[in-house]
Amino acid sequence: MYDVLIIGAGPAGITAGIFAIRRNLKTIILSDPASVPQTDEASIVDDWPGTMGIKGPELMEKFREHTEKLGVEIRQEKVNQINKLKNGFEVTNEKFKYKTKTIIIATGSKHRKGIVKGEDKFAGKGISYCATCDGPLFKGKRVLVLGGGDTAVTYAILLDHIGADTTLVHRRDKLRATESWQKKLFRSKVKIIWDTVCIEIKGDKFVKSAVLQNKKTGEKKEVPIDGIFVSFGTIPTSELAKDLGIKTDKKGYIIVDREQKTNVPGVFAAGDCCNNPAKKIVTAVGDGGLATEVAYDYIKEED
């Protein structure tokens, strides 16, 4: 019987594990091997205090090293189901079964996919969702970045730095990205096409072109392209929570109160899977630490 079982090993889950082990709680973190935390895909992180300009994978490695030094148990195992017991919970998949007094869901979010015609067909064949991972493959090639938030803008800056002929396509006439990132973008060689959406991706074995449409004029044009980086935002990974009867909002984010409590006693949530407005590393870390402190109080009250 664990005191705390944490699902997810991104910034929120890792922090929850650190706080739990310091509270002398028997703790385990379960991480889906197929799930990559958003921070691991960040080309650069400029808003983590004390480490300006650190690469996302490097920051996550520091998080994991900290966790391992404290002796937090982390297993690469996907959770398929959570069952409520008389005293606690049972977490299972085909190969394992764990019992725990409390659960912290820190499953994060995943890329929004399948919006553009042809996107699914060419995934991995010229279409990417991670410039940090795949950017070097497109040096000297023509690429589009679709989106207007922080991720899209940082991807465009990175691809430009790598040496790709980069164009950012955004459906509005202004960006949603943080102002500091916008300044860096405007100083780069990245071209921007405003008020435009990509409506179709074409090719044979690999991406060859994209059909763009101006939202104001309706004009369509097909542009030759070697790669497309898609950044249409994210959707929460909250299926496990819903199956347990945890309430979510209209977008699927887990509803938590100011103490990271869900509507199911003993279950807490932290990070990007929650309905907290700011989706930042620093807020995910705060969520994880707070969730553990409140879980600790819950365990002591139940004992």
MARFI-309916 format. One line per field, with one value per atom (N, C-alpha, C): atom name; residue number from 1; x, y, z. Coordinates in steps of 0.02 Angstrom, whole numbers. Layout:
N
at [CA|...] .
i [NUM|...] .
X [X|...] .
Y [Y|...] .
Z [Z|...] .
This chain:
303
at [N|CA|C|N|CA|C|N|CA|C|N|CA|C|N|CA|C|N|CA|C|N|CA|C|N|CA|C|N|CA|C|N|CA|C|N|CA|C|N|CA|C|N|CA|C|N|CA|C|N|CA|C|N|CA|C|N|CA|C|N|CA|C|N|CA|C|N|CA|C|N|CA|C|N|CA|C|N|CA|C|N|CA|C|N|CA|C|N|CA|C|N|CA|C|N|CA|C|N|CA|C|N|CA|C|N|CA|C|N|CA|C|N|CA|C|N|CA|C|N|CA|C|N|CA|C|N|CA|C|N|CA|C|N|CA|C|N|CA|C|N|CA|C|N|CA|C|N|CA|C|N|CA|C|N|CA|C|N|CA|C|N|CA|C|N|CA|C|N|CA|C|N|CA|C|N|CA|C|N|CA|C|N|CA|C|N|CA|C|N|CA|C|N|CA|C|N|CA|C|N|CA|C|N|CA|C|N|CA|C|N|CA|C|N|CA|C|N|CA|C|N|CA|C|N|CA|C|N|CA|C|N|CA|C|N|CA|C|N|CA|C|N|CA|C|N|CA|C|N|CA|C|N|CA|C|N|CA|C|N|CA|C|N|CA|C|N|CA|C|N|CA|C|N|CA|C|N|CA|C|N|CA|C|N|CA|C|N|CA|C|N|CA|C|N|CA|C|N|CA|C|N|CA|C|N|CA|C|N|CA|C|N|CA|C|N|CA|C|N|CA|C|N|CA|C|N|CA|C|N|CA|C|N|CA|C|N|CA|C|N|CA|C|N|CA|C|N|CA|C|N|CA|C|N|CA|C|N|CA|C|N|CA|C|N|CA|C|N|CA|C|N|CA|C|N|CA|C|N|CA|C|N|CA|C|N|CA|C|N|CA|C|N|CA|C|N|CA|C|N|CA|C|N|CA|C|N|CA|C|N|CA|C|N|CA|C|N|CA|C|N|CA|C|N|CA|C|N|CA|C|N|CA|C|N|CA|C|N|CA|C|N|CA|C|N|CA|C|N|CA|C|N|CA|C|N|CA|C|N|CA|C|N|CA|C|N|CA|C|N|CA|C|N|CA|C|N|CA|C|N|CA|C|N|CA|C|N|CA|C|N|CA|C|N|CA|C|N|CA|C|N|CA|C|N|CA|C|N|CA|C|N|CA|C|N|CA|C|N|CA|C|N|CA|C|N|CA|C|N|CA|C|N|CA|C|N|CA|C|N|CA|C|N|CA|C|N|CA|C|N|CA|C|N|CA|C|N|CA|C|N|CA|C|N|CA|C|N|CA|C|N|CA|C|N|CA|C|N|CA|C|N|CA|C|N|CA|C|N|CA|C|N|CA|C|N|CA|C|N|CA|C|N|CA|C|N|CA|C|N|CA|C|N|CA|C|N|CA|C|N|CA|C|N|CA|C|N|CA|C|N|CA|C|N|CA|C|N|CA|C|N|CA|C|N|CA|C|N|CA|C|N|CA|C|N|CA|C|N|CA|C|N|CA|C|N|CA|C|N|CA|C|N|CA|C|N|CA|C|N|CA|C|N|CA|C|N|CA|C|N|CA|C|N|CA|C|N|CA|C|N|CA|C|N|CA|C|N|CA|C|N|CA|C|N|CA|C|N|CA|C|N|CA|C|N|CA|C|N|CA|C|N|CA|C|N|CA|C|N|CA|C|N|CA|C|N|CA|C|N|CA|C|N|CA|C|N|CA|C|N|CA|C|N|CA|C|N|CA|C|N|CA|C|N|CA|C|N|CA|C|N|CA|C|N|CA|C|N|CA|C|N|CA|C|N|CA|C|N|CA|C|N|CA|C|N|CA|C|N|CA|C|N|CA|C|N|CA|C|N|CA|C|N|CA|C|N|CA|C|N|CA|C|N|CA|C|N|CA|C|N|CA|C|N|CA|C|N|CA|C|N|CA|C|N|CA|C|N|CA|C|N|CA|C|N|CA|C|N|CA|C|N|CA|C|N|CA|C|N|CA|C|N|CA|C|N|CA|C|N|CA|C|N|CA|C|N|CA|C|N|CA|C|N|CA|C|N|CA|C|N|CA|C|N|CA|C|N|CA|C|N|CA|C|N|CA|C|N|CA|C|N|CA|C|N|CA|C|N|CA|C|N|CA|C|N|CA|C|N|CA|C|N|CA|C|N|CA|C|N|CA|C|N|CA|C|N|CA|C|N|CA|C|N|CA|C|N|CA|C|N|CA|C|N|CA|C|N|CA|C|N|CA|C|N|CA|C|N|CA|C|N|CA|C|N|CA|C|N|CA|C|N|CA|C|N|CA|C|N|CA|C|N|CA|C|N|CA|C|N|CA|C|N|CA|C|N|CA|C|N|CA|C|N|CA|C|N|CA|C|N|CA|C|N|CA|C|N|CA|C] .
i [1|1|1|2|2|2|3|3|3|4|4|4|5|5|5|6|6|6|7|7|7|8|8|8|9|9|9|10|10|10|11|11|11|12|12|12|13|13|13|14|14|14|15|15|15|16|16|16|17|17|17|18|18|18|19|19|19|20|20|20|21|21|21|22|22|22|23|23|23|24|24|24|25|25|25|26|26|26|27|27|27|28|28|28|29|29|29|30|30|30|31|31|31|32|32|32|33|33|33|34|34|34|35|35|35|36|36|36|37|37|37|38|38|38|39|39|39|40|40|40|41|41|41|42|42|42|43|43|43|44|44|44|45|45|45|46|46|46|47|47|47|48|48|48|49|49|49|50|50|50|51|51|51|52|52|52|53|53|53|54|54|54|55|55|55|56|56|56|57|57|57|58|58|58|59|59|59|60|60|60|61|61|61|62|62|62|63|63|63|64|64|64|65|65|65|66|66|66|67|67|67|68|68|68|69|69|69|70|70|70|71|71|71|72|72|72|73|73|73|74|74|74|75|75|75|76|76|76|77|77|77|78|78|78|79|79|79|80|80|80|81|81|81|82|82|82|83|83|83|84|84|84|85|85|85|86|86|86|87|87|87|88|88|88|89|89|89|90|90|90|91|91|91|92|92|92|93|93|93|94|94|94|95|95|95|96|96|96|97|97|97|98|98|98|99|99|99|100|100|100|101|101|101|102|102|102|103|103|103|104|104|104|105|105|105|106|106|106|107|107|107|108|108|108|109|109|109|110|110|110|111|111|111|112|112|112|113|113|113|114|114|114|115|115|115|116|116|116|117|117|117|118|118|118|119|119|119|120|120|120|121|121|121|122|122|122|123|123|123|124|124|124|125|125|125|126|126|126|127|127|127|128|128|128|129|129|129|130|130|130|131|131|131|132|132|132|133|133|133|134|134|134|135|135|135|136|136|136|137|137|137|138|138|138|139|139|139|140|140|140|141|141|141|142|142|142|143|143|143|144|144|144|145|145|145|146|146|146|147|147|147|148|148|148|149|149|149|150|150|150|151|151|151|152|152|152|153|153|153|154|154|154|155|155|155|156|156|156|157|157|157|158|158|158|159|159|159|160|160|160|161|161|161|162|162|162|163|163|163|164|164|164|165|165|165|166|166|166|167|167|167|168|168|168|169|169|169|170|170|170|171|171|171|172|172|172|173|173|173|174|174|174|175|175|175|176|176|176|177|177|177|178|178|178|179|179|179|180|180|180|181|181|181|182|182|182|183|183|183|184|184|184|185|185|185|186|186|186|187|187|187|188|188|188|189|189|189|190|190|190|191|191|191|192|192|192|193|193|193|194|194|194|195|195|195|196|196|196|197|197|197|198|198|198|199|199|199|200|200|200|201|201|201|202|202|202|203|203|203|204|204|204|205|205|205|206|206|206|207|207|207|208|208|208|209|209|209|210|210|210|211|211|211|212|212|212|213|213|213|214|214|214|215|215|215|216|216|216|217|217|217|218|218|218|219|219|219|220|220|220|221|221|221|222|222|222|223|223|223|224|224|224|225|225|225|226|226|226|227|227|227|228|228|228|229|229|229|230|230|230|231|231|231|232|232|232|233|233|233|234|234|234|235|235|235|236|236|236|237|237|237|238|238|238|239|239|239|240|240|240|241|241|241|242|242|242|243|243|243|244|244|244|245|245|245|246|246|246|247|247|247|248|248|248|249|249|249|250|250|250|251|251|251|252|252|252|253|253|253|254|254|254|255|255|255|256|256|256|257|257|257|258|258|258|259|259|259|260|260|260|261|261|261|262|262|262|263|263|263|264|264|264|265|265|265|266|266|266|267|267|267|268|268|268|269|269|269|270|270|270|271|271|271|272|272|272|273|273|273|274|274|274|275|275|275|276|276|276|277|277|277|278|278|278|279|279|279|280|280|280|281|281|281|282|282|282|283|283|283|284|284|284|285|285|285|286|286|286|287|287|287|288|288|288|289|289|289|290|290|290|291|291|291|292|292|292|293|293|293|294|294|294|295|295|295|296|296|296|297|297|297|298|298|298|299|299|299|300|300|300|301|301|301|302|302|302|303|303|303] .
X [42|0|44|39|75|34|70|35|12|57|42|64|19|36|25|78|76|76|30|25|51|109|139|206|255|323|347|301|321|338|344|361|315|249|202|212|216|223|289|343|410|411|384|383|341|285|243|282|321|362|415|447|499|469|413|380|356|331|305|360|417|472|501|500|524|476|414|365|365|413|420|358|328|271|296|268|286|256|300|280|303|263|283|256|296|275|270|213|204|201|242|247|235|188|173|233|264|324|312|249|233|218|216|199|262|270|328|304|329|310|324|280|288|356|380|444|501|497|549|553|501|499|514|523|535|606|612|679|718|683|715|664|687|644|674|638|664|631|581|544|550|601|613|666|650|696|765|816|884|917|880|909|887|896|873|908|867|895|911|885|899|854|881|841|792|734|682|706|736|760|812|854|905|873|822|787|753|720|686|736|795|847|868|872|888|833|770|714|720|734|737|796|853|911|896|863|844|800|752|705|742|786|823|868|900|945|907|844|803|774|780|757|684|655|586|582|536|527|487|518|485|485|426|420|388|416|389|331|273|215|152|114|52|-5|-43|-102|-162|-198|-258|-322|-319|-381|-367|-413|-412|-478|-476|-536|-537|-596|-604|-614|-575|-582|-615|-629|-657|-610|-545|-494|-439|-449|-398|-418|-367|-378|-335|-357|-318|-303|-240|-217|-188|-214|-196|-184|-149|-152|-146|-128|-127|-73|-21|37|46|15|27|-36|-30|-85|-55|-71|-47|-105|-94|-143|-113|-154|-129|-183|-161|-208|-233|-188|-206|-175|-203|-178|-169|-115|-106|-101|-150|-150|-113|-58|-16|0|-52|-44|-32|-35|-18|-67|-40|-81|-44|-79|-49|-65|-27|-36|-106|-135|-198|-182|-210|-192|-254|-241|-293|-340|-317|-360|-358|-300|-291|-298|-332|-339|-269|-256|-192|-142|-159|-113|-97|-148|-137|-97|-111|-78|-2|18|90|125|93|126|189|245|309|339|305|328|332|356|361|322|276|239|267|280|307|271|273|243|298|361|416|477|489|547|612|610|670|693|644|660|681|642|649|678|687|711|775|827|890|882|829|818|799|781|755|802|864|913|917|910|913|849|796|734|679|625|569|519|504|458|405|347|294|286|272|251|180|135|64|47|26|7|31|12|31|46|50|65|140|158|228|264|232|264|278|229|238|294|294|344|414|421|488|511|464|482|508|474|495|565|577|642|696|683|731|746|694|704|744|730|768|842|854|923|958|921|950|970|934|950|895|835|778|747|721|684|614|602|545|492|429|371|321|300|248|181|132|65|17|-16|-60|-129|-180|-249|-274|-238|-258|-208|-221|-175|-128|-129|-81|-70|-13|7|-18|-23|-41|21|78|140|160|199|225|264|258|288|363|398|471|487|447|458|440|389|371|428|460|516|572|587|639|619|555|531|539|518|520|592|640|711|742|707|735|718|738|725|659|622|559|508|478|424|358|311|246|190|144|84|25|-5|-59|-127|-176|-247|-256|-216|-215|-215|-248|-249|-226|-199|-181|-242|-268|-329|-315|-255|-240|-164|-141|-71|-67|-24|-20|50|54|119|110|165|161|182|245|269|282|301|317|280|279|247|280|239|266|239|178|148|93|73|19|-27|-92|-141|-160|-148|-163|-222|-261|-320|-322|-328|-334|-405|-411|-476|-518|-486|-523|-546|-503|-520|-546|-531|-550|-503|-452|-405|-365|-356|-318|-255|-202|-141|-104|-73|-35|39|74|145|187|242|287|320|327|353|386|435|469|447|422|401|353|313|265|267|275|274|208|168|100|100|72|66|-1|-53|-121|-143|-95|-113|-117|-144|-146|-215|-226|-287|-266|-304|-285|-288|-242|-244|-282|-348|-390|-437|-424|-469|-475|-419|-421|-464|-458|-498|-572|-591|-661|-689|-650|-673|-685|-649|-657|-716|-745|-800|-778|-717|-692|-720|-742|-772|-720|-738|-696|-737|-703|-739|-755|-782|-804|-747|-687|-629|-595|-619|-591|-539|-526|-478|-508|-467|-490|-504|-563|-582|-553|-513|-484|-500|-498|-507|-438|-435|-372|-320|-340|-293|-278|-295|-284|-327|-380|-426|-475|-490|-544|-607|-661|-724|-723|-671|-665|-616|-637|-593|-532|-473|-412|-379|-411|-381|-369|-307|-286|-260|-255|-229|-184|-134|-85|-59|-42|-11|-60|-37|-75|-139|-151|-215|-271|-254|-303|-332|-386|-420|-389|-328|-293|-277|-285|-278|-208|-156|-88|-58|-37|-4|71|104|175|210|275|314|310|317|318|252|195|131|120|145|140|178|237|278|242|213|175|116|81|24|47|103|127|146|181|200|140|92|32|-9|-18|-57|-30|36|67|57|64|53|-18|-66|-136|-150|-119|-126|-98|-43|-13|-62|-94|-143|-202|-223|-279|-261|-200|-179|-178|-151|-147|-216|-263|-331|-365|-350|-381|-352|-287|-253|-281] .
Y [-60|0|62|102|165|220|270|329|373|383|426|391|387|363|420|437|494|467|491|470|528|518|570|593|602|620|684|731|798|841|906|950|943|937|930|864|809|744|736|759|755|795|855|896|864|836|801|744|709|654|679|735|763|784|818|840|781|729|670|633|623|585|624|691|732|730|713|703|632|592|523|481|497|458|405|346|293|312|323|356|318|320|294|339|349|386|337|337|295|341|325|368|326|347|313|319|263|266|302|303|335|409|434|504|545|600|644|710|729|793|851|901|958|992|993|1026|991|926|889|909|939|960|1034|1069|1142|1156|1195|1211|1254|1298|1342|1362|1366|1388|1451|1506|1571|1597|1559|1585|1541|1498|1459|1496|1520|1563|1532|1571|1550|1512|1496|1457|1485|1549|1581|1551|1532|1505|1431|1395|1323|1285|1232|1190|1147|1136|1097|1029|988|922|926|977|986|1001|1044|1060|998|959|899|849|845|800|820|885|909|889|896|876|802|760|688|669|702|688|704|759|779|724|700|649|584|564|501|504|562|570|563|583|578|507|466|397|387|433|424|367|322|266|288|281|299|237|220|163|184|159|174|126|143|100|143|123|159|133|179|161|155|99|89|103|93|99|117|156|171|149|108|85|110|131|154|94|90|37|66|22|46|93|76|118|131|181|197|180|165|154|97|68|17|42|43|67|9|-3|-64|-53|-102|-115|-191|-215|-288|-323|-286|-317|-303|-250|-233|-212|-210|-187|-155|-91|-55|-31|-29|-1|61|112|175|212|251|290|351|382|442|439|478|482|555|569|635|625|651|644|704|689|741|720|704|674|725|790|841|846|866|875|847|842|816|861|854|897|887|943|940|921|866|839|828|814|794|850|913|969|983|975|991|928|934|877|854|789|761|757|788|789|719|679|611|569|578|538|549|611|628|638|618|621|578|609|573|570|599|598|670|713|784|827|796|832|814|865|854|898|876|915|936|926|942|965|1031|1058|1040|1033|1013|943|899|831|826|857|846|905|961|1021|1011|979|971|934|896|860|908|969|1016|1074|1067|1119|1130|1192|1208|1193|1171|1154|1204|1201|1248|1218|1255|1230|1283|1258|1300|1283|1333|1323|1349|1307|1326|1341|1403|1421|1492|1515|1583|1591|1535|1538|1532|1525|1521|1463|1405|1346|1358|1382|1394|1445|1499|1551|1526|1489|1463|1411|1372|1324|1362|1415|1454|1483|1511|1540|1486|1428|1374|1350|1341|1317|1367|1431|1483|1479|1468|1463|1402|1348|1286|1297|1341|1354|1334|1323|1308|1372|1369|1425|1424|1465|1457|1511|1488|1533|1515|1564|1553|1572|1527|1539|1545|1602|1614|1638|1613|1627|1696|1731|1798|1850|1914|1967|1987|1950|1960|1894|1888|1826|1822|1761|1750|1740|1732|1717|1774|1756|1805|1859|1921|1977|1970|1942|1934|1887|1835|1789|1823|1864|1900|1944|1979|2023|1983|1924|1882|1858|1842|1819|1874|1934|1989|2009|1992|2006|1951|1895|1838|1845|1794|1794|1757|1739|1702|1747|1720|1756|1739|1785|1775|1786|1740|1748|1755|1814|1829|1810|1804|1793|1733|1682|1626|1559|1510|1442|1393|1338|1283|1236|1226|1185|1115|1105|1038|1030|970|952|898|908|861|832|776|745|676|638|568|526|506|471|521|582|634|698|746|810|846|873|910|981|991|1058|1067|1130|1146|1196|1187|1233|1282|1346|1398|1440|1462|1504|1565|1623|1685|1689|1700|1699|1761|1815|1876|1879|1857|1862|1796|1741|1675|1649|1687|1667|1605|1558|1497|1497|1469|1459|1398|1362|1302|1320|1306|1323|1260|1255|1197|1199|1142|1140|1072|1070|1008|981|1025|1003|1052|1027|1068|1051|1103|1094|1121|1077|1093|1111|1168|1190|1224|1183|1208|1204|1205|1200|1128|1119|1053|1038|974|951|911|915|880|805|772|699|682|676|670|610|562|505|464|453|414|448|513|551|545|552|547|479|427|358|347|385|378|421|461|504|573|591|657|708|765|816|852|866|905|963|1012|1068|1051|1098|1085|1065|1086|1070|1005|976|913|920|982|992|972|941|918|978|979|1034|1023|1070|1066|1130|1125|1186|1217|1264|1300|1256|1197|1150|1090|1096|1043|981|988|933|925|863|849|836|819|803|734|693|627|631|620|625|579|606|566|570|603|612|686|701|769|773|831|839|900|897|951|959|1021|1033|1047|1034|1054|1016|962|926|960|1010|1044|1106|1132|1191|1256|1253|1315|1355|1420|1459|1461|1463|1469|1400|1386|1323|1335|1341|1356|1305|1298|1251|1272|1336|1360|1348|1354|1341|1265|1225|1152|1128|1157|1140|1160|1220|1241|1196|1176|1130|1064|1037|973|976|1029|1036|1044|1086|1097|1033|998|936|886|881|834|856|920|944|931|942|930|856|815|742|717|746|727|739|798|813|764|748|701|632|608|543|543|595|599|602|635|638|570|531|466|412|420|369|367] .
Z [0|0|0|-53|-56|-22|3|29|-29|-78|-135|-199|-247|-313|-362|-398|-444|-516|-555|-625|-668|-699|-740|-713|-758|-736|-770|-780|-803|-743|-751|-695|-634|-646|-590|-553|-591|-560|-524|-555|-524|-458|-459|-399|-344|-363|-314|-282|-322|-294|-246|-263|-219|-152|-154|-92|-51|-85|-49|-13|-46|-15|44|39|94|153|140|193|220|196|217|199|143|118|71|76|28|-39|-88|-150|-211|-264|-329|-383|-435|-494|-552|-585|-645|-706|-755|-815|-877|-918|-980|-1027|-1047|-1090|-1156|-1179|-1243|-1237|-1175|-1164|-1151|-1187|-1179|-1148|-1089|-1060|-1108|-1109|-1153|-1143|-1081|-1066|-1102|-1111|-1146|-1220|-1246|-1316|-1326|-1271|-1276|-1300|-1354|-1380|-1331|-1297|-1249|-1195|-1133|-1078|-1049|-1054|-1032|-969|-943|-885|-823|-822|-761|-720|-661|-623|-613|-626|-613|-669|-722|-776|-843|-854|-915|-976|-1025|-1087|-1085|-1036|-1032|-1081|-1109|-1154|-1114|-1142|-1107|-1084|-1128|-1107|-1051|-1053|-1001|-934|-934|-872|-844|-887|-863|-836|-865|-840|-769|-757|-690|-641|-662|-620|-602|-652|-641|-596|-606|-564|-491|-479|-412|-380|-419|-395|-379|-423|-413|-353|-341|-284|-218|-218|-158|-149|-201|-196|-214|-253|-274|-325|-315|-361|-422|-481|-544|-589|-614|-659|-725|-779|-846|-860|-836|-843|-855|-904|-920|-876|-849|-808|-854|-848|-888|-850|-783|-745|-673|-643|-571|-542|-490|-456|-384|-362|-293|-248|-194|-144|-81|-34|29|64|62|92|41|-1|-50|-121|-162|-233|-259|-314|-348|-419|-437|-502|-541|-602|-637|-712|-742|-813|-821|-881|-892|-851|-831|-800|-726|-700|-630|-594|-528|-486|-424|-413|-354|-312|-247|-202|-169|-160|-134|-95|-47|-7|-45|-83|-121|-191|-236|-305|-324|-358|-388|-464|-500|-573|-603|-637|-667|-739|-775|-842|-897|-881|-929|-987|-1044|-1104|-1164|-1220|-1281|-1339|-1393|-1452|-1482|-1502|-1539|-1611|-1634|-1700|-1744|-1808|-1854|-1875|-1872|-1890|-1965|-1996|-2066|-2109|-2165|-2211|-2234|-2228|-2247|-2190|-2132|-2075|-2050|-2041|-2015|-2065|-2129|-2181|-2182|-2169|-2175|-2108|-2054|-1988|-1990|-1973|-1975|-2045|-2094|-2164|-2190|-2146|-2162|-2114|-2077|-2026|-1957|-1917|-1850|-1800|-1737|-1682|-1633|-1652|-1606|-1645|-1646|-1681|-1646|-1581|-1544|-1567|-1578|-1598|-1671|-1715|-1787|-1826|-1794|-1828|-1869|-1841|-1878|-1945|-1953|-2016|-2073|-2057|-2106|-2120|-2103|-2119|-2194|-2216|-2287|-2325|-2290|-2323|-2306|-2344|-2336|-2287|-2234|-2184|-2166|-2148|-2121|-2047|-2007|-1938|-1932|-1909|-1904|-1831|-1818|-1750|-1733|-1673|-1654|-1580|-1544|-1472|-1459|-1395|-1376|-1411|-1413|-1443|-1517|-1554|-1625|-1637|-1600|-1609|-1592|-1537|-1520|-1571|-1597|-1650|-1711|-1731|-1790|-1780|-1720|-1705|-1708|-1679|-1679|-1750|-1790|-1859|-1900|-1889|-1922|-1902|-1838|-1812|-1841|-1851|-1879|-1952|-1986|-2056|-2104|-2078|-2121|-2148|-2208|-2237|-2207|-2156|-2111|-2122|-2126|-2130|-2077|-2039|-1988|-2018|-2013|-2038|-1979|-1973|-1916|-1939|-1908|-1930|-1910|-1868|-1847|-1872|-1855|-1875|-1819|-1765|-1711|-1675|-1642|-1610|-1538|-1513|-1443|-1400|-1431|-1395|-1348|-1297|-1251|-1289|-1267|-1302|-1313|-1264|-1272|-1329|-1338|-1394|-1460|-1460|-1521|-1544|-1498|-1516|-1548|-1521|-1550|-1619|-1627|-1692|-1745|-1727|-1775|-1793|-1750|-1765|-1808|-1815|-1852|-1927|-1965|-2037|-2053|-2002|-2012|-2048|-2101|-2136|-2102|-2103|-2070|-2121|-2124|-2165|-2117|-2116|-2070|-2097|-2052|-2070|-2117|-2106|-2153|-2116|-2146|-2118|-2172|-2149|-2194|-2197|-2257|-2263|-2291|-2319|-2345|-2352|-2338|-2347|-2400|-2450|-2506|-2513|-2548|-2560|-2590|-2594|-2614|-2555|-2552|-2491|-2435|-2455|-2406|-2426|-2379|-2391|-2449|-2494|-2552|-2555|-2529|-2533|-2482|-2472|-2426|-2460|-2450|-2476|-2421|-2433|-2384|-2407|-2359|-2376|-2331|-2362|-2325|-2296|-2231|-2199|-2216|-2234|-2249|-2321|-2367|-2438|-2467|-2433|-2459|-2513|-2530|-2582|-2560|-2605|-2592|-2635|-2607|-2647|-2621|-2667|-2650|-2651|-2595|-2591|-2583|-2619|-2612|-2544|-2513|-2444|-2433|-2387|-2370|-2302|-2260|-2193|-2161|-2116|-2080|-2006|-1965|-1892|-1866|-1837|-1816|-1742|-1725|-1656|-1645|-1642|-1633|-1560|-1515|-1444|-1421|-1362|-1331|-1304|-1290|-1256|-1195|-1141|-1079|-1085|-1050|-1046|-982|-989|-929|-932|-977|-985|-920|-886|-824|-772|-768|-719|-734|-797|-816|-799|-812|-798|-724|-682|-609|-583|-627|-606|-584|-601|-584|-633|-608|-650|-692|-754|-799|-828|-855|-886|-959|-995|-1064|-1110|-1094|-1136|-1114|-1060|-1036|-981|-958|-905|-837|-796|-730|-686|-656|-612|-542|-519|-452|-414|-348|-308|-294|-249|-236|-201|-179|-148|-192|-256|-306|-293|-254|-242|-300|-318|-365|-325|-358|-323|-292|-307|-277|-219|-158|-100|-108|-94|-99|-167|-214|-281|-293|-312|-325|-397|-425|-493|-495|-539|-543|-614|-631|-696|-752|-813|-872|-884|-848|-855|-817|-776|-734|-769|-739|-767|-744|-716|-699|-762|-762|-824|-853|-812|-838|-849|-910|-926|-932|-875|-872|-828|-838|-796|-724|-711|-642|-607|-643|-611|-601|-648|-640|-579|-569|-511|-447|-447|-388|-373|-426|-419|-386|-412|-387|-313|-294|-223|-178|-199|-158|-153|-209|-208|-157|-154|-106|-34|-21|47|71|27|44|50|7|11|77|99|164|221|221|273|269|209|200|229|216|241|318|347|420|452|420|446|442|389|379|424|441|483|553] .
